[in-house]
Amino acid sequence: AGSRQISSRMRQFALHVINDLAKDEGLLEDVWFQGAVLLDAWLSAHPACTDSSFLGQMPAVISAVMRSLHKAYSTQAQGQQNILWRSHLENQVQLCMQMRGYAVPGGWHRDLRAQDQSLLRCVGWRINVPSLESWLSMLEKRFGVLTAEFFAEQVAWAKNMVRHLARLLVGSRPACDQRRPSRFARGLFALGLVHARLLPLEGLRPQHVDQDEWEQLFQESQAMG
């Protein structure tokens, strides 16, 4: 992926709108992580996109993200994603962005089909692209299998504890080749096991990090969570 020119502030704005729309749609909170993956995939495929150029495309991009999420996670039948629903989504996109202080340009909905196809090309025509949340869930299940669910209660608590950190991480750092969701998930899951006293903190310390500094970083992560 190329270097991204869009600012962190602009990306966070788009993620806030996606979160508002997911709530309006009645989707689970975890679906937001998938929305972030789709948004980052589009941004990675458009490395020359700047804040000013993205502003004009943002409503259509967010609509494409929400239609993909609806197809993958909505409890409605596929046939119910009809003209009325799409019209409702377009109105909600515009309303959410206006409520957050952005004036939506007229005619933005004319290229929605092209934006849908553009987004699907960015993710290799796959809707269910693994997110940080899905990786955390998979690690929780695998750990449960390995331990015969003996620590199920502690592991569930650990995952819930790091979910807030995961949301902060995704909101501040877009996914890329060096920051894959699977890599972040392994680190967060291990951190959760430390919090649950199932893993020693010292066992995670990199050799180049001093013990006192490592413990200080752990204390800071507790304050964030």
C-alpha positions as CSV (number, residue, x, y, z in Angstrom):
1,A,0.0,0.0,0.0
2,G,1.2,3.5,-0.7
3,S,1.6,6.2,1.9
4,R,-1.7,7.8,2.9
5,Q,-2.1,11.5,2.5
6,I,-5.5,11.8,4.3
7,S,-5.2,13.1,7.8
8,S,-5.9,11.1,10.9
9,R,-8.6,13.7,11.8
10,M,-10.4,13.1,8.5
11,R,-10.3,9.3,8.8
12,Q,-11.6,9.5,12.4
13,F,-14.5,11.7,11.1
14,A,-15.4,9.0,8.6
15,L,-15.2,6.3,11.3
16,H,-17.5,8.4,13.6
17,V,-20.1,8.6,10.8
18,I,-19.9,4.9,10.1
19,N,-20.4,4.2,13.8
20,D,-23.5,6.5,13.8
21,L,-24.9,4.7,10.8
22,A,-24.2,1.2,12.2
23,K,-26.1,2.1,15.4
24,D,-29.0,3.5,13.3
25,E,-29.0,0.2,11.3
26,G,-29.1,-1.8,14.6
27,L,-25.9,-3.6,13.8
28,L,-23.7,-5.0,16.6
29,E,-21.0,-2.7,18.0
30,D,-18.3,-5.1,16.7
31,V,-19.4,-4.5,13.1
32,W,-17.7,-1.1,13.4
33,F,-14.3,-2.8,13.3
34,Q,-15.2,-4.4,9.9
35,G,-16.3,-0.9,8.7
36,A,-12.8,0.4,9.6
37,V,-11.2,-2.4,7.6
38,L,-13.3,-1.6,4.5
39,L,-12.5,2.2,4.8
40,D,-8.8,1.6,5.2
41,A,-8.8,-0.8,2.2
42,W,-10.4,2.0,0.1
43,L,-7.9,4.6,1.4
44,S,-4.9,2.3,0.8
45,A,-6.1,1.9,-2.9
46,H,-6.2,5.7,-3.2
47,P,-2.8,6.8,-1.8
48,A,-3.0,10.2,-3.6
49,C,-6.3,11.1,-1.9
50,T,-6.1,14.2,0.3
51,D,-8.5,15.7,2.8
52,S,-10.0,18.0,0.2
53,S,-10.4,15.3,-2.5
54,F,-11.8,12.8,0.0
55,L,-14.4,15.3,1.3
56,G,-16.2,15.2,-2.0
57,Q,-16.1,11.4,-2.2
58,M,-16.7,10.6,1.5
59,P,-20.5,10.3,1.3
60,A,-20.4,7.8,-1.5
61,V,-17.5,5.8,0.1
62,I,-19.3,5.6,3.5
63,S,-22.5,4.5,1.7
64,A,-20.5,1.8,-0.1
65,V,-19.1,0.7,3.3
66,M,-22.5,0.6,4.9
67,R,-24.1,-1.4,2.1
68,S,-21.3,-4.0,2.4
69,L,-21.8,-4.2,6.1
70,H,-25.6,-4.5,5.7
71,K,-25.2,-7.4,3.2
72,A,-22.8,-9.2,5.6
73,Y,-24.3,-8.6,9.0
74,S,-27.9,-7.4,8.7
75,T,-30.6,-9.8,9.9
76,Q,-32.8,-8.7,7.0
77,A,-33.1,-10.9,4.0
78,Q,-31.0,-9.9,1.0
79,G,-34.0,-9.0,-1.0
80,Q,-34.9,-6.4,1.5
81,Q,-31.9,-4.2,0.6
82,N,-34.2,-2.5,-1.8
83,I,-34.7,1.0,-3.2
84,L,-36.5,2.2,-0.1
85,W,-33.7,1.0,2.1
86,R,-31.0,2.5,-0.1
87,S,-32.9,5.8,-0.1
88,H,-33.0,5.7,3.7
89,L,-29.3,5.1,3.8
90,E,-28.5,8.0,1.6
91,N,-30.6,10.3,3.7
92,Q,-29.0,9.0,6.9
93,V,-25.5,9.4,5.5
94,Q,-26.2,13.0,4.6
95,L,-27.9,13.6,8.0
96,C,-25.1,12.1,10.1
97,M,-22.4,14.1,8.2
98,Q,-24.4,17.3,8.5
99,M,-24.9,16.8,12.3
100,R,-21.1,16.5,12.6
101,G,-20.6,19.8,10.8
102,Y,-20.0,18.8,7.2
103,A,-22.1,20.2,4.3
104,V,-22.7,17.3,1.8
105,P,-22.3,18.4,-1.8
106,G,-25.3,18.0,-4.1
107,G,-25.4,15.1,-6.5
108,W,-23.0,13.0,-4.4
109,H,-25.2,9.9,-4.8
110,R,-24.9,9.6,-8.6
111,D,-21.8,7.4,-8.6
112,L,-22.9,5.0,-5.8
113,R,-22.8,1.9,-8.0
114,A,-19.3,2.7,-9.2
115,Q,-18.2,3.3,-5.6
116,D,-19.6,0.0,-4.5
117,Q,-17.6,-1.8,-7.2
118,S,-14.5,0.2,-6.4
119,L,-14.7,-0.8,-2.7
120,L,-15.2,-4.5,-3.6
121,R,-12.2,-4.4,-5.9
122,C,-10.1,-2.9,-3.0
123,V,-10.9,-6.0,-0.8
124,G,-10.7,-8.6,-3.6
125,W,-14.4,-8.8,-4.0
126,R,-14.7,-10.1,-0.4
127,I,-17.2,-8.6,2.1
128,N,-16.0,-10.4,5.2
129,V,-12.4,-9.2,5.5
130,P,-10.9,-10.2,8.8
131,S,-10.9,-7.3,11.3
132,L,-9.1,-6.8,14.7
133,E,-12.3,-7.8,16.4
134,S,-12.7,-11.0,14.4
135,W,-9.1,-11.9,15.1
136,L,-9.6,-11.4,18.8
137,S,-12.7,-13.6,18.7
138,M,-10.8,-16.3,16.9
139,L,-7.9,-16.2,19.4
140,E,-10.4,-16.5,22.2
141,K,-12.0,-19.6,20.7
142,R,-8.7,-21.2,19.9
143,F,-7.5,-20.6,23.5
144,G,-10.7,-22.1,24.7
145,V,-10.2,-25.2,22.7
146,L,-6.6,-25.6,23.8
147,T,-7.5,-25.3,27.5
148,A,-10.8,-27.2,27.2
149,E,-12.6,-24.0,28.2
150,F,-11.1,-24.2,31.7
151,F,-10.3,-20.5,31.7
152,A,-13.4,-19.4,29.8
153,E,-14.6,-16.8,32.3
154,Q,-11.2,-15.2,32.6
155,V,-10.6,-15.2,28.9
156,A,-14.0,-13.6,28.2
157,W,-13.2,-10.9,30.8
158,A,-9.8,-10.4,29.2
159,K,-11.3,-9.9,25.7
160,N,-13.9,-7.4,27.0
161,M,-11.1,-5.5,28.8
162,V,-9.0,-5.1,25.7
163,R,-11.9,-4.2,23.4
164,H,-11.7,-0.6,24.4
165,L,-8.0,-0.6,23.7
166,A,-8.7,-2.2,20.3
167,R,-11.2,0.5,19.4
168,L,-8.7,3.2,20.3
169,L,-6.1,1.5,18.3
170,V,-8.2,1.1,15.2
171,G,-9.5,4.7,15.5
172,S,-6.0,6.1,15.7
173,R,-3.9,3.8,13.4
174,P,-5.1,2.6,10.0
175,A,-4.3,-0.9,9.0
176,C,-1.4,-1.5,6.6
177,D,1.1,-4.1,5.8
178,Q,3.1,-3.2,8.9
179,R,0.0,-3.0,11.1
180,R,-2.1,-6.0,10.2
181,P,-5.2,-6.6,12.4
182,S,-3.9,-10.1,13.1
183,R,-0.7,-8.7,14.6
184,F,-2.5,-6.2,16.7
185,A,-4.9,-8.9,17.9
186,R,-2.2,-11.2,19.1
187,G,-0.6,-8.4,21.1
188,L,-3.9,-7.3,22.6
189,F,-5.0,-10.8,23.4
190,A,-1.7,-11.5,25.2
191,L,-2.1,-8.2,27.1
192,G,-5.6,-9.3,28.2
193,L,-4.2,-12.6,29.4
194,V,-1.7,-10.7,31.5
195,H,-4.5,-8.6,33.0
196,A,-6.4,-11.8,33.8
197,R,-3.3,-13.2,35.4
198,L,-3.1,-16.1,33.0
199,L,0.2,-15.0,31.5
200,P,3.3,-13.3,33.2
201,L,4.0,-9.8,32.1
202,E,7.7,-10.6,31.9
203,G,7.1,-13.2,29.4
204,L,6.0,-10.6,26.8
205,R,8.8,-8.1,27.4
206,P,11.0,-7.6,24.3
207,Q,14.7,-8.0,25.0
208,H,15.5,-4.4,24.0
209,V,13.0,-2.9,26.6
210,D,14.1,-2.3,30.1
211,Q,12.0,-4.1,32.8
212,D,11.0,-0.9,34.6
213,E,10.0,0.7,31.3
214,W,8.0,-2.4,30.4
215,E,6.1,-2.3,33.7
216,Q,5.4,1.4,33.2
217,L,4.0,0.8,29.7
218,F,1.8,-1.9,31.2
219,Q,0.5,0.5,33.9
220,E,-0.3,3.1,31.2
221,S,-2.3,0.5,29.2
222,Q,-4.3,-0.3,32.3
223,A,-5.2,3.4,32.7
224,M,-6.3,3.6,29.0
225,G,-8.5,0.5,29.4
